């Protein structure tokens, strides 16, 4: 009779044992230890790709402004800077996801025939520059 009572009392228990809860917490902590750095790296990569796309957009607007203005080189655009007044095809200047500021610089050629779009963001990743014709997105 006492054996039947013990089996019956085990079946009616509700909830988890301490060992089961500790095992579940341990498994979840191991998964989070592996997943958290991968997630954070993917966020940084997405921010960098967004910035590169913004630089490409600014470069396309600069090339369109040069063609519309009939300028022979990019010198006037470079000295005027990245503004929506300077680049009429941009209604607003894109914003870097890490708070960087976009600027123009002279390109790698010795003449003013090329230009670069640079981002000043350095934390957590340096977004660098984009030069049409040399860099690929």
C-alpha positions, 0 to 999 in steps of 0.5 A: 500500500505504501508503494502505491502511495509513493508512486501516486504522489510522484505523479501528482507533482507539478513543476520542475526540479532544481536540477532540471531548471539549472540544466535549462539555464546552463544550456541557454547560457551556452547558446547565448555565449555563442550567439551574442558575438555573432549577432553583434558582428552582423549588426556592425556589418549591416551598419558598414554596408549601409554607410557604403550604400550612402557613399555610393548614393552621394557619389552618384548624386555628385556625378549627376550634378557635374553633368547637369552643371556642365563642369569639366571636373569635380573641383567645385563640387569637392570644395562646396562639400556634401550638402543638399544645396550642392547636390540637387538630386539629394533631397536630404544628405544620408546619415551614417548609422554610426554618426559619421559625417560625409565629405568629399576629397580629391581622387587618386588621379593627379587631376580633378577628374576623380573624387572620393566620398569619405565617412568620418566614422571610426567606432566600432569600424572605420567606414573608409571611402568610396571612389567611383571607378575604383571601389566596388560596392 
